[in-house]
């Protein structure tokens, strides 16, 4: 029956959606997806870092069901609903104390658009600096802020003005040590401020706390501290995009905790509500007060069911110590991958924090040449019932994004399948 459903309707799905795998999912639970033809797949993609609590976590499902019977839609400009207040209460326990004002939207891109708007109003300046390899969304404004791949921008010009791009301290790509890459990137940023966008015209510096689509690259602490110093010196807003790196993904509630740096604005989405469409912009009240009332908003922002799922997500992560598990399982995963790196020189780099881990491949010392190999490995893994994704400008990096409650045995299972896929594809 499902097979006929697929045959009749799949051709009518827009071809603009990329398609990695062709199975039809019937249900999902924990780290597993079950297909309509009886397969059980170990999902180490988590819907691109969304289902951090695993698929259909019972506490989140219960909160969704209960809220659906109470209030489905309560437009935030009209009705103050309890789930939003409860979510704010939970968020206040995990963000830096200075972050005390919360705005909710539906997607990461929507959060980023609003973060930039807030920074422009707060500073009275027009320009924004982003970094090479960044991904901030596919809407018109956010694709103008995105530099990870041309596919996100090609054909949509003219893009918005006032966006300037600085080098990201990607040590492996630059063939430098982390500190050399940090110093180089900071010097180039200062040069950009002297040559292209004057500090008095620069509203914000926007950076992913861990580079996501661009390759799962963790910036050096010295670089992030340097950004804070530059922003403080010039009155520039510092925005951390924590859409993918937030909510325990890196072994901390937010990746910014690894650096000891507090931004002016944090954006969040993906893992915030275990799969319900919800995003947020978190800042200081003094900054948010500079906005005219009604200047940001939306019909569905802060939806009651999504907020209930968000509050339940934070509670479940706390009670089950998922953030701590993310850190522990991340060490286990990276240790296993580095052992495989010793056997397979095509694995040029293993890096990451917590369960936001990358294996970057090179062929003949070349990153671009590794794209076909990575595609083969991902499909070989899927044939062996393990789901993985690629990332990076050249799609030569495999990213590991298991749910944060993944077990030690499930990490070992994933590593075993990955090793089998390597043996099948690398001769």
N, C-alpha and C positions, 0 to 999 in steps of 0.2 A: 504493500500500500504506500509506504513512504517512498519506495523506489519510483513508483509511478508519479507521486507528488513531486519528486525531484525532477524527473524527466519533463513533466508538464510545465514546471514553474522556474527552474533554475535558468533556462535561456532568457527569462524576462528580468532577471536581476541585472542591474546596470553593469556593463563591462568596465566601467571606471573603478569599480571595486577590485582591488588586486585579490588574487585567490592563491593561497599557498598550498592548502590541502583540499581534497575532494570528498572526504567522508561527510556523512550527515549525522550530526549529534542528536541523540535522543534525550539524554539526561547527563547530569554531572554531580559529583559528590566528592568533597575533599580535594585531593590532587588528581582525580581521575575524571575523564570524559568517557561516556559509554555511547557507542554508535548504534544506529538502527540495524546494523548487520552483525551485532554481537561483539564488537571489539571493545577492549578496555585500554584506554590510552593514558599514560602518565603525562600530565599536562604541566610542563615546565615553562609555560608562557604566561599563565595566569591572566589570559585576556589582555596581554601587554601590561602586566603589572597592576591589574585591577583587583582580581580576586585574592587579595593578600591573606584573607582568612580562609582560603580554600573555597571551592564551589559549594554554594548552598549551605553555609554554616548554619547550624540549627538555631542559634541565638539570633542571628540576623534574619533568617526566614521567619521566625516567630514574631519579631518586631514588625516586619513588613506586613504579615498577615493581620496582626492586631491593629496596626494603624490603618490598613485598608478598610477595616470595618468601622473606623471612627471618623476619618477625615482624609479624603484622597487629595484634594486640591484646595489649598488655602492661600490665595495670592498674598504675598508678603506685604504689599502696600495697604491691604485691606484688613487682613486677619493676622493677629499674632497667635501662632499655634505652638503648642507645648513641645513638639519634637525639635523645632528650631532652637528653642531656649535650652532644651536638654542637650542638644548637640554642642551649643556654645559652652555650656557648663563642662562638658567633657573635654572640649578643645582647650579650654583655659588651663587644664591640668597638664597639657603636653607641649604647649608652645612656650617660647621664652616669656617671662612675666611682663616685659614691656609691650608685647603684642597683645592688645586688649580690645580690638575692634574687628568684627567679622562680617563679611559680605558673602552671600552665596549665589552661585549661578549653576549652570548645567554641565559645562564641559571645560576641559583645560584651556582650550582656545579662548573661550568666553572669559575665563578668569584672567588670562594674560592680557586680553584687550582692555579689560577694566583696570588692571594693575597699571598699565601704561597710561591710561587716561587719568588715573589718580595721581601718578607721578607728574604728569604735565600740569595738572591744575595746582598741585602742591608747590611746584617750583616756579610756575609761570614760564617754563622753557619748552621748546618744541622738539628737541632731538633725543634719540635713544641710541645707546651703544649695545650691540650684541656681539657674539663670538662665533668664529668659524666652527662649523659642525653643529650649530644649535638647531633644536627643533622646538617651536613654540606653538604650532598649530597650522591649520589649513584655511582659516578664514582669511579674508583679504588683508587685514592688518597683520595677523600673526604669520601668514606666509611671507610677508615682507620682512619679518623678524627672523625667519627661518633660513638657515644656510647649510643644512646637512646634506640635502640632495636637490638637484635642479628640478626633479620631477614635481616637487611641491610648488614650484613657481612658474615653470615654463608655460607660456601661452596666456598668462594672466596679467601681463603688464598693461598699463603702468602700475607699478607697486607704489605704496605710500612713500612719501618723501621723509627725510629726516632720520633715516636709519643708517648707522655706521657700523662697520664690522671690524673687530679686532681679533688677533690670533688667540686661540685657546692654548693653554700650556699642555699640549698633547705630547708628552715626552717620547713615547715610542715612535710616533710619526715623525717628530722633529729629530729623532736620533740624538737626544740629549738626556742628561740626568734630570730628575724631577726639579731640582733646584735651578739648573741651567734653564729649563723650560719656563719655570716660574719667573726668573729674572728677565728672560727674553720677552715673555708676554707682557709683563708690567712695563718694560721699556717701550714696547710697541704701542701700548695703550696710552702712555704719556705722550708719545709722538703723535698719535691720532688726535689727542686733545689739543696739541699744539698746531696741528696742520689741517684738520678737517672740521671738527666740531668743537668750538671754544667751550670751556667749562660753563660760562655764563649762558650758553645756549643748550646745554646738555641737561635734560631732565632726569635721566636714569641710566644706570648701567644694569643690564639684564643678563643674568647667567643661570644656567642649570647647575644646581649644586653638585650633581654628577651628570656629565654629558650623557644624554640618552640615545636618541637615534644616531647621533654622531659617533657612537662607538663605546659607550659605557666607560668613559674616562673619568677618573677621580682627579680633580685638580689638587695641586699641592696646597698644604695649609698656608704656606707663606704667600701664595698667590691670592688666596681668599682674604687673608688679613691685609694684603696690599690694596685690594679693591676697596675694603672698608676705609683705609687711610685716605685713599684718593677721593672717595666720595665725601668723607668728612671734611677734607681740605677745601673742596669746591662747592659744597652744598648740593651734591648730586644724590638722588635717591638710589639706594642699592636694592634691587629686586632679585630674590632667589626663586627660581622656578623649581618647585619641589613636586611638580605634578607626578613624575615617575619615581622620584627618589624618596618621597614622603611616606608617612604611615608605616614605619618599621622596615621598609625595604632594605635599608643599608645597615641594619643592626642598631639603629637609633630611631627615635620617633621621626626626626627629620635629619637629613644629611648634614645640615648646617652645624649640628652638634659635634661633628667630627673636627670642625675647624675652629670652634670657639668664636664664631663671628655671628652677629645678629644683624640681619638686614632690616631695611625700613619696611619692606613689603614681602610677604610670602604668598605664593600661589600654590594651590593644592587641588587635586582631583583624583583620578584613577582609584587608588586604594582607600579613599576616604569613606566609601559607602558599600564596599564589597560587590560592586557591579551596578548599583542604582546610579542613574545619571545625576551627579552632584559635583560641584567644584566650589572653591572658596578663594577669597582674597582676604588675607589677614594682615593687619597693620596696627598702627598706633592711633588712638582716638584723635590726637592732635592733628594727624595727617588727614584722617577721614573727615574731620570737621571742615576742612577747606573746600570740600565739594558742595555745590549747590544741591539742596534737597531735590531728589527726582532726577538728577543728572546721570545716575547709573541705576539699572534695574532691569526687570524682565518678567514676563508672565509666569514662567515656571521656576524661576530661581528660588532655591530653598524649599522645594516641594516637600510636603509633609511626610510622605512615605520615604522619600530619599533621606530626609533628615533623621527619621526614626532608624533607618538602616545605618546611617552614619554614627549615631550615638551608640547603637548596639555593636557596631564594628569596634569602636574604641574600647568599649567595656569588655568585649570578648578578647581583644588583643591583650588587655591588661590582665584579666583573670587567668588567661592561659599562657601568659608570659611569652607571647609570640615574638616580641621584639628581641628578647634575650635568645630565643631559639633561632631567630634570623642570624644573629651574630655567631652562634655556635655552629649552626649548619653551614654557614658561609665559610668558616674556616675549614670544615670537613670537605666541602665542595672544592674550594681552591686548592687544598692539599692534594686531592685526587686528580684534579686537572693538571697540576704541576708535575705529578708523576707521569702522566700521559705525555706531557710536553717533553720530558726527557727522552721518550721513545719516538715521538713524532716531531721532528724539527720544523715541520710546516706550521706548528703552533708557535707563532712568534712571541706572543705575550699572553699571560694570564693575569687579570687584574680585577679589582672591584672592592666593594664593601658589603658586608652582610650577604644577602641573597640578591645582590645586583652585580652579577659577575660576567666577565667577558673572556672569551678565548678568541684572540685575533690570529688569523691565518695569513701566511705569506707564501708565495711560490716564487722560487728563484730570487728571493729578496724583495719581491714586488707585491704590494698590497692589492693592486687592481687585478692582477692575474689570479688571485685566490678566489675571486667571486664564484666561478663555476664549481670549484672544489667545495666551497661552503654550501652551495645549493645541493650538491650531491650528498653531502654528509647529513644535512637536515632531512632530506627525503629518505635516506637510508635509516635514519633514526625513527622517522615516522613509520616506516615499514616494520620496524621492531617495536612499535607502540610507545614511542617517546616523542613528545612535541617540543621542538625548539624553534627559535626565531633568529634571524640575522639582523645586523644593524651595521652602522658605519657608512660613510660616504660611498665606499666601494662595495658595500655588502659583503665584506670579507671577515666579519666578526660574528661569532655565535654568542648570543646573550642568554644567560641562565636566569630565569625569573620564577622559581618555584613558589608555591604559597608559603607563607611564613610559619605555618604549623607543620611543615613537611617533616617527616621522621628521618632518623639516621639511616634506617633501612631503605627508605625511598630514595634518599640521595645516593646510596650505594647502587640501587637498582638503576638509577639514571646514568651513573658513571659507567656501569657495566654495559648498558645499551650503547652509550656514546663510544666506548672502546670498540665494541663490535662494529659500529658504523664506520669508525676510522679504519679498521682492518679491511672492511669491504670496499672502501673508496680510495685509500692511499696504498698504492702498490709499491 
